[in-house]
Amino acid sequence: MSLGCGWHHDENPSREPVAPFFVPLDPAKLDEALTAQANARHEVFRRRVEAPITEHYATTHPGLEPGDVRPGS
């Protein structure tokens, strides 16, 4: 989708330090612990990326929401 405004958001995926990872004593719980850490990091990343996009739409494209398609685009 093109908004025709030229705006973009640069993102450094390694911007935030990785929190310490504690290996569970039970090896059967390792996958669960890795998944929980990945999900938490994903949520922080998603919120950090969505915030400037939402702000851009609110200030530059009132009435549109991220994901809306303008006529002719």
Biopython code that builds the backbone (N, CA, C, O; Angstrom):
import numpy as np
from Bio.PDB.StructureBuilder import StructureBuilder

atoms = [
    (1, "MET", "N", (0.846, -1.175, 0.000)),
    (1, "MET", "CA", (0.000, 0.000, 0.000)),
    (1, "MET", "C", (0.888, 1.233, 0.000)),
    (1, "MET", "O", (1.887, 1.296, 0.717)),
    (2, "SER", "N", (0.520, 2.190, -0.794)),
    (2, "SER", "CA", (1.272, 3.434, -0.843)),
    (2, "SER", "C", (0.400, 4.569, -0.334)),
    (2, "SER", "O", (-0.732, 4.758, -0.780)),
    (3, "LEU", "N", (0.953, 5.317, 0.608)),
    (3, "LEU", "CA", (0.223, 6.486, 1.096)),
    (3, "LEU", "C", (0.602, 7.731, 0.302)),
    (3, "LEU", "O", (-0.089, 8.748, 0.361)),
    (4, "GLY", "N", (1.698, 7.646, -0.434)),
    (4, "GLY", "CA", (2.121, 8.767, -1.248)),
    (4, "GLY", "C", (2.726, 9.909, -0.458)),
    (4, "GLY", "O", (2.894, 11.002, -0.998)),
    (5, "CYS", "N", (3.056, 9.691, 0.795)),
    (5, "CYS", "CA", (3.593, 10.782, 1.608)),
    (5, "CYS", "C", (5.100, 10.657, 1.830)),
    (5, "CYS", "O", (5.734, 11.607, 2.286)),
    (6, "GLY", "N", (5.675, 9.507, 1.516)),
    (6, "GLY", "CA", (7.116, 9.326, 1.666)),
    (6, "GLY", "C", (7.574, 8.980, 3.079)),
    (6, "GLY", "O", (8.769, 8.786, 3.299)),
    (7, "TRP", "N", (6.665, 8.899, 4.033)),
    (7, "TRP", "CA", (7.041, 8.596, 5.412)),
    (7, "TRP", "C", (7.493, 7.148, 5.525)),
    (7, "TRP", "O", (6.969, 6.267, 4.844)),
    (8, "HIS", "N", (8.459, 6.916, 6.382)),
    (8, "HIS", "CA", (8.872, 5.553, 6.693)),
    (8, "HIS", "C", (9.371, 5.512, 8.138)),
    (8, "HIS", "O", (9.635, 6.545, 8.753)),
    (9, "HIS", "N", (9.488, 4.331, 8.642)),
    (9, "HIS", "CA", (9.970, 4.136, 10.008)),
    (9, "HIS", "C", (11.166, 3.202, 9.951)),
    (9, "HIS", "O", (11.039, 2.057, 9.518)),
    (10, "ASP", "N", (12.330, 3.680, 10.386)),
    (10, "ASP", "CA", (13.518, 2.839, 10.474)),
    (10, "ASP", "C", (13.519, 2.129, 11.819)),
    (10, "ASP", "O", (13.229, 2.734, 12.851)),
    (11, "GLU", "N", (13.835, 0.888, 11.801)),
    (11, "GLU", "CA", (13.816, 0.102, 13.029)),
    (11, "GLU", "C", (15.099, -0.715, 13.141)),
    (11, "GLU", "O", (15.512, -1.395, 12.202)),
    (12, "ASN", "N", (15.707, -0.628, 14.299)),
    (12, "ASN", "CA", (16.887, -1.436, 14.593)),
    (12, "ASN", "C", (16.423, -2.611, 15.446)),
    (12, "ASN", "O", (16.110, -2.427, 16.622)),
    (13, "PRO", "N", (16.372, -3.812, 14.879)),
    (13, "PRO", "CA", (15.839, -4.939, 15.639)),
    (13, "PRO", "C", (16.660, -5.326, 16.864)),
    (13, "PRO", "O", (16.166, -6.043, 17.734)),
    (14, "SER", "N", (17.884, -4.870, 16.944)),
    (14, "SER", "CA", (18.692, -5.199, 18.124)),
    (14, "SER", "C", (18.825, -3.998, 19.056)),
    (14, "SER", "O", (19.785, -3.903, 19.821)),
    (15, "ARG", "N", (17.876, -3.098, 18.992)),
    (15, "ARG", "CA", (17.901, -1.861, 19.778)),
    (15, "ARG", "C", (17.882, -2.127, 21.278)),
    (15, "ARG", "O", (18.564, -1.452, 22.048)),
    (16, "GLU", "N", (17.106, -3.102, 21.675)),
    (16, "GLU", "CA", (16.971, -3.372, 23.103)),
    (16, "GLU", "C", (17.887, -4.513, 23.512)),
    (16, "GLU", "O", (18.017, -5.501, 22.790)),
    (17, "PRO", "N", (18.511, -4.381, 24.651)),
    (17, "PRO", "CA", (19.357, -5.486, 25.109)),
    (17, "PRO", "C", (18.498, -6.708, 25.424)),
    (17, "PRO", "O", (17.351, -6.589, 25.857)),
    (18, "VAL", "N", (19.060, -7.841, 25.205)),
    (18, "VAL", "CA", (18.351, -9.088, 25.517)),
    (18, "VAL", "C", (18.417, -9.299, 27.023)),
    (18, "VAL", "O", (19.481, -9.218, 27.637)),
    (19, "ALA", "N", (17.274, -9.568, 27.589)),
    (19, "ALA", "CA", (17.218, -9.827, 29.032)),
    (19, "ALA", "C", (17.955, -11.122, 29.339)),
    (19, "ALA", "O", (18.063, -12.001, 28.484)),
    (20, "PRO", "N", (18.452, -11.234, 30.539)),
    (20, "PRO", "CA", (19.115, -12.490, 30.895)),
    (20, "PRO", "C", (18.150, -13.663, 30.749)),
    (20, "PRO", "O", (16.963, -13.553, 31.055)),
    (21, "PHE", "N", (18.669, -14.751, 30.291)),
    (21, "PHE", "CA", (17.845, -15.943, 30.132)),
    (21, "PHE", "C", (18.238, -16.950, 31.202)),
    (21, "PHE", "O", (19.402, -17.332, 31.322)),
    (22, "PHE", "N", (17.267, -17.363, 31.957)),
    (22, "PHE", "CA", (17.508, -18.336, 33.017)),
    (22, "PHE", "C", (17.065, -19.709, 32.528)),
    (22, "PHE", "O", (15.893, -19.920, 32.217)),
    (23, "VAL", "N", (17.992, -20.619, 32.464)),
    (23, "VAL", "CA", (17.705, -21.978, 32.001)),
    (23, "VAL", "C", (17.011, -22.734, 33.130)),
    (23, "VAL", "O", (17.530, -22.816, 34.243)),
    (24, "PRO", "N", (15.849, -23.277, 32.839)),
    (24, "PRO", "CA", (15.160, -24.040, 33.883)),
    (24, "PRO", "C", (15.930, -25.306, 34.227)),
    (24, "PRO", "O", (16.610, -25.884, 33.379)),
    (25, "LEU", "N", (15.817, -25.722, 35.462)),
    (25, "LEU", "CA", (16.491, -26.950, 35.898)),
    (25, "LEU", "C", (15.905, -28.178, 35.217)),
    (25, "LEU", "O", (16.604, -29.165, 34.989)),
    (26, "ASP", "N", (14.634, -28.111, 34.899)),
    (26, "ASP", "CA", (13.965, -29.233, 34.233)),
    (26, "ASP", "C", (14.143, -29.078, 32.722)),
    (26, "ASP", "O", (13.562, -28.161, 32.143)),
    (27, "PRO", "N", (14.923, -29.939, 32.061)),
    (27, "PRO", "CA", (15.151, -29.821, 30.617)),
    (27, "PRO", "C", (13.866, -29.859, 29.793)),
    (27, "PRO", "O", (13.824, -29.319, 28.687)),
    (28, "ALA", "N", (12.837, -30.480, 30.311)),
    (28, "ALA", "CA", (11.564, -30.549, 29.595)),
    (28, "ALA", "C", (10.905, -29.178, 29.490)),
    (28, "ALA", "O", (10.027, -28.975, 28.651)),
    (29, "LYS", "N", (11.322, -28.237, 30.335)),
    (29, "LYS", "CA", (10.720, -26.906, 30.332)),
    (29, "LYS", "C", (11.544, -25.891, 29.540)),
    (29, "LYS", "O", (11.187, -24.714, 29.498)),
    (30, "LEU", "N", (12.642, -26.329, 28.911)),
    (30, "LEU", "CA", (13.502, -25.415, 28.167)),
    (30, "LEU", "C", (12.759, -24.777, 26.994)),
    (30, "LEU", "O", (12.844, -23.564, 26.797)),
    (31, "ASP", "N", (12.036, -25.575, 26.217)),
    (31, "ASP", "CA", (11.292, -25.043, 25.074)),
    (31, "ASP", "C", (10.274, -23.997, 25.523)),
    (31, "ASP", "O", (10.128, -22.949, 24.894)),
    (32, "GLU", "N", (9.584, -24.289, 26.599)),
    (32, "GLU", "CA", (8.586, -23.364, 27.146)),
    (32, "GLU", "C", (9.244, -22.049, 27.569)),
    (32, "GLU", "O", (8.697, -20.975, 27.321)),
    (33, "ALA", "N", (10.405, -22.127, 28.201)),
    (33, "ALA", "CA", (11.108, -20.925, 28.649)),
    (33, "ALA", "C", (11.599, -20.097, 27.466)),
    (33, "ALA", "O", (11.494, -18.870, 27.484)),
    (34, "LEU", "N", (12.133, -20.754, 26.438)),
    (34, "LEU", "CA", (12.588, -20.036, 25.244)),
    (34, "LEU", "C", (11.416, -19.355, 24.538)),
    (34, "LEU", "O", (11.526, -18.211, 24.097)),
    (35, "THR", "N", (10.310, -20.059, 24.436)),
    (35, "THR", "CA", (9.124, -19.505, 23.789)),
    (35, "THR", "C", (8.589, -18.305, 24.558)),
    (35, "THR", "O", (8.209, -17.304, 23.951)),
    (36, "ALA", "N", (8.555, -18.388, 25.864)),
    (36, "ALA", "CA", (8.067, -17.272, 26.687)),
    (36, "ALA", "C", (8.953, -16.044, 26.497)),
    (36, "ALA", "O", (8.445, -14.928, 26.383)),
    (37, "GLN", "N", (10.272, -16.237, 26.462)),
    (37, "GLN", "CA", (11.169, -15.102, 26.261)),
    (37, "GLN", "C", (10.973, -14.511, 24.865)),
    (37, "GLN", "O", (10.933, -13.290, 24.719)),
    (38, "ALA", "N", (10.852, -15.346, 23.849)),
    (38, "ALA", "CA", (10.644, -14.850, 22.487)),
    (38, "ALA", "C", (9.325, -14.098, 22.375)),
    (38, "ALA", "O", (9.266, -13.053, 21.728)),
    (39, "ASN", "N", (8.276, -14.608, 22.989)),
    (39, "ASN", "CA", (6.976, -13.926, 22.950)),
    (39, "ASN", "C", (7.042, -12.570, 23.636)),
    (39, "ASN", "O", (6.456, -11.602, 23.151)),
    (40, "ALA", "N", (7.740, -12.489, 24.748)),
    (40, "ALA", "CA", (7.866, -11.209, 25.462)),
    (40, "ALA", "C", (8.644, -10.197, 24.621)),
    (40, "ALA", "O", (8.256, -9.031, 24.541)),
    (41, "ARG", "N", (9.733, -10.629, 23.997)),
    (41, "ARG", "CA", (10.517, -9.736, 23.140)),
    (41, "ARG", "C", (9.696, -9.289, 21.933)),
    (41, "ARG", "O", (9.775, -8.130, 21.525)),
    (42, "HIS", "N", (8.916, -10.193, 21.365)),
    (42, "HIS", "CA", (8.066, -9.859, 20.223)),
    (42, "HIS", "C", (7.045, -8.786, 20.597)),
    (42, "HIS", "O", (6.819, -7.849, 19.831)),
    (43, "GLU", "N", (6.441, -8.919, 21.751)),
    (43, "GLU", "CA", (5.427, -7.949, 22.179)),
    (43, "GLU", "C", (6.033, -6.556, 22.352)),
    (43, "GLU", "O", (5.420, -5.568, 21.949)),
    (44, "VAL", "N", (7.209, -6.463, 22.935)),
    (44, "VAL", "CA", (7.891, -5.178, 23.104)),
    (44, "VAL", "C", (8.207, -4.581, 21.734)),
    (44, "VAL", "O", (7.983, -3.393, 21.502)),
    (45, "PHE", "N", (8.725, -5.405, 20.833)),
    (45, "PHE", "CA", (9.049, -4.961, 19.473)),
    (45, "PHE", "C", (7.796, -4.477, 18.745)),
    (45, "PHE", "O", (7.812, -3.412, 18.128)),
    (46, "ARG", "N", (6.716, -5.247, 18.810)),
    (46, "ARG", "CA", (5.470, -4.893, 18.133)),
    (46, "ARG", "C", (4.939, -3.551, 18.618)),
    (46, "ARG", "O", (4.557, -2.702, 17.813)),
    (47, "ARG", "N", (4.915, -3.359, 19.940)),
    (47, "ARG", "CA", (4.424, -2.085, 20.479)),
    (47, "ARG", "C", (5.315, -0.930, 20.049)),
    (47, "ARG", "O", (4.822, 0.152, 19.728)),
    (48, "ARG", "N", (6.634, -1.157, 20.042)),
    (48, "ARG", "CA", (7.567, -0.097, 19.668)),
    (48, "ARG", "C", (7.394, 0.289, 18.195)),
    (48, "ARG", "O", (7.529, 1.465, 17.858)),
    (49, "VAL", "N", (7.104, -0.658, 17.323)),
    (49, "VAL", "CA", (6.931, -0.360, 15.901)),
    (49, "VAL", "C", (5.544, 0.209, 15.626)),
    (49, "VAL", "O", (5.409, 1.137, 14.828)),
    (50, "GLU", "N", (4.523, -0.324, 16.265)),
    (50, "GLU", "CA", (3.167, 0.144, 16.008)),
    (50, "GLU", "C", (2.928, 1.576, 16.485)),
    (50, "GLU", "O", (2.152, 2.307, 15.868)),
    (51, "ALA", "N", (3.574, 1.983, 17.560)),
    (51, "ALA", "CA", (3.335, 3.318, 18.117)),
    (51, "ALA", "C", (3.630, 4.438, 17.112)),
    (51, "ALA", "O", (2.764, 5.291, 16.917)),
    (52, "PRO", "N", (4.800, 4.486, 16.463)),
    (52, "PRO", "CA", (5.029, 5.576, 15.517)),
    (52, "PRO", "C", (4.149, 5.482, 14.269)),
    (52, "PRO", "O", (3.810, 6.507, 13.679)),
    (53, "ILE", "N", (3.777, 4.274, 13.862)),
    (53, "ILE", "CA", (2.891, 4.136, 12.704)),
    (53, "ILE", "C", (1.513, 4.698, 13.041)),
    (53, "ILE", "O", (0.933, 5.453, 12.261)),
    (54, "THR", "N", (1.000, 4.326, 14.199)),
    (54, "THR", "CA", (-0.305, 4.831, 14.630)),
    (54, "THR", "C", (-0.283, 6.344, 14.773)),
    (54, "THR", "O", (-1.224, 7.021, 14.360)),
    (55, "GLU", "N", (0.787, 6.878, 15.357)),
    (55, "GLU", "CA", (0.908, 8.332, 15.504)),
    (55, "GLU", "C", (0.961, 9.008, 14.137)),
    (55, "GLU", "O", (0.330, 10.047, 13.939)),
    (56, "HIS", "N", (1.699, 8.437, 13.199)),
    (56, "HIS", "CA", (1.789, 9.015, 11.855)),
    (56, "HIS", "C", (0.411, 9.075, 11.199)),
    (56, "HIS", "O", (0.032, 10.100, 10.633)),
    (57, "TYR", "N", (-0.328, 7.984, 11.277)),
    (57, "TYR", "CA", (-1.663, 7.987, 10.684)),
    (57, "TYR", "C", (-2.552, 9.037, 11.332)),
    (57, "TYR", "O", (-3.281, 9.746, 10.639)),
    (58, "ALA", "N", (-2.499, 9.142, 12.639)),
    (58, "ALA", "CA", (-3.365, 10.089, 13.352)),
    (58, "ALA", "C", (-3.047, 11.530, 12.973)),
    (58, "ALA", "O", (-3.953, 12.355, 12.850)),
    (59, "THR", "N", (-1.764, 11.838, 12.786)),
    (59, "THR", "CA", (-1.392, 13.228, 12.508)),
    (59, "THR", "C", (-1.371, 13.568, 11.022)),
    (59, "THR", "O", (-1.649, 14.710, 10.655)),
    (60, "THR", "N", (-1.050, 12.609, 10.161)),
    (60, "THR", "CA", (-0.869, 12.909, 8.745)),
    (60, "THR", "C", (-2.017, 12.405, 7.878)),
    (60, "THR", "O", (-2.286, 12.972, 6.819)),
    (61, "HIS", "N", (-2.681, 11.372, 8.305)),
    (61, "HIS", "CA", (-3.752, 10.766, 7.513)),
    (61, "HIS", "C", (-5.008, 10.595, 8.367)),
    (61, "HIS", "O", (-5.473, 9.473, 8.564)),
    (62, "PRO", "N", (-5.562, 11.705, 8.877)),
    (62, "PRO", "CA", (-6.742, 11.563, 9.739)),
    (62, "PRO", "C", (-7.872, 10.833, 9.002)),
    (62, "PRO", "O", (-8.110, 11.049, 7.814)),
    (63, "GLY", "N", (-8.538, 9.987, 9.731)),
    (63, "GLY", "CA", (-9.636, 9.224, 9.158)),
    (63, "GLY", "C", (-9.209, 7.874, 8.607)),
    (63, "GLY", "O", (-10.058, 7.019, 8.355)),
    (64, "LEU", "N", (-7.912, 7.664, 8.414)),
    (64, "LEU", "CA", (-7.414, 6.364, 7.963)),
    (64, "LEU", "C", (-6.786, 5.637, 9.137)),
    (64, "LEU", "O", (-6.281, 6.257, 10.073)),
    (65, "GLU", "N", (-6.825, 4.342, 9.076)),
    (65, "GLU", "CA", (-6.172, 3.492, 10.068)),
    (65, "GLU", "C", (-5.092, 2.701, 9.353)),
    (65, "GLU", "O", (-5.213, 2.447, 8.154)),
    (66, "PRO", "N", (-4.039, 2.305, 10.056)),
    (66, "PRO", "CA", (-3.053, 1.442, 9.420)),
    (66, "PRO", "C", (-3.750, 0.222, 8.811)),
    (66, "PRO", "O", (-4.556, -0.439, 9.466)),
    (67, "GLY", "N", (-3.434, -0.057, 7.579)),
    (67, "GLY", "CA", (-4.069, -1.170, 6.883)),
    (67, "GLY", "C", (-5.179, -0.729, 5.946)),
    (67, "GLY", "O", (-5.572, -1.495, 5.066)),
    (68, "ASP", "N", (-5.703, 0.502, 6.113)),
    (68, "ASP", "CA", (-6.707, 1.009, 5.177)),
    (68, "ASP", "C", (-6.058, 1.235, 3.823)),
    (68, "ASP", "O", (-4.877, 1.573, 3.738)),
    (69, "VAL", "N", (-6.820, 1.051, 2.790)),
    (69, "VAL", "CA", (-6.328, 1.286, 1.439)),
    (69, "VAL", "C", (-7.029, 2.519, 0.896)),
    (69, "VAL", "O", (-8.256, 2.612, 0.888)),
    (70, "ARG", "N", (-6.211, 3.465, 0.440)),
    (70, "ARG", "CA", (-6.795, 4.667, -0.157)),
    (70, "ARG", "C", (-7.267, 4.344, -1.557)),
    (70, "ARG", "O", (-6.686, 3.499, -2.237)),
    (71, "PRO", "N", (-8.335, 5.026, -1.995)),
    (71, "PRO", "CA", (-8.785, 4.820, -3.372)),
    (71, "PRO", "C", (-7.646, 5.171, -4.343)),
    (71, "PRO", "O", (-6.952, 6.174, -4.177)),
    (72, "GLY", "N", (-7.476, 4.320, -5.354)),
    (72, "GLY", "CA", (-6.448, 4.580, -6.360)),
    (72, "GLY", "C", (-5.075, 4.086, -5.986)),
    (72, "GLY", "O", (-4.139, 4.271, -6.763)),
    (73, "SER", "N", (-4.902, 3.452, -4.808)),
    (73, "SER", "CA", (-3.559, 2.966, -4.445)),
    (73, "SER", "C", (-3.449, 1.481, -4.671)),
    (73, "SER", "O", (-2.395, 0.896, -4.423)),
]
sb = StructureBuilder()
sb.init_structure("model")
sb.init_model(0)
sb.init_chain("A")
sb.init_seg("    ")
for serial, (resi, resn, name, xyz) in enumerate(atoms, 1):
    if name == "N":
        sb.init_residue(resn, " ", resi, " ")
    sb.init_atom(name, np.array(xyz, "f"), 0.0, 1.0, " ", f" {name:<3s}", serial, name[0])
structure = sb.get_structure()
